[in-house]
Amino acid sequence: MTDENSSGGSDTTHTSIEIDREVWRQVRAEAVAEGSNVSVKLEDILRQHFDMDESDT
């Protein structure tokens, strides 16, 4: 897994992960159905999992 801080003073991190193909398909399908980016959808899922919202960052 690679973890690199983004440039420009942003408070985001770029990472690469390995994910089960079937999980990826489901996340991608949900993102497309919502008109969202897969990365945004994954972040939403992680925020829900950790019971966080935008104000927690």
N, C-alpha and C positions, 0 to 999 in steps of 0.2 A: 504494500500500500504506500502510495506517495502522498505526502502532505506538504504543500507549499503555500506560503502566505501570498496573497495577491498584492500587486503593487498599487500605488496610488493612495495609500492610507486607508483603504477600505477595511472594514471589520469582517471580511469573509475569508474563507479558506478553500483552496482547490484541492480535491483529493480524488484518487482513483481507487475503486473497490472492485472486488470480484463478487458477482451476484448470480444466483441460480437463474438459468434461462427462463424458467416458467414464472418466477417472481418478476423478472425484468419485463416480460411480456405483459403481465398484469398491471404493473406500475405504468408502463408506457401506454397501455390501452386506456387507463383511467386518466392519464395526463391529456391524451388526445381528446377524449370525450369531454374534458373540462376546458379544452382550448389552452392548455397550459404546457409549459416546458417540462420535460422529464426531471431535470434537476430541481426545479421549483416543487414539483410533486414529491420528490424524494425528501426535500427539506421539510415540506408540510407533514409528511408521514413521521419523520424523526421528531419534529416539534410535538406532534400529538403523542408519540411514544414517551417522550420525556416530560410531557405535560407542561410545555412551554408555549408562550405566544410572543409576538413581536416585542412587547414591552419588557420581556425578560432579557433581551440582548442589550 
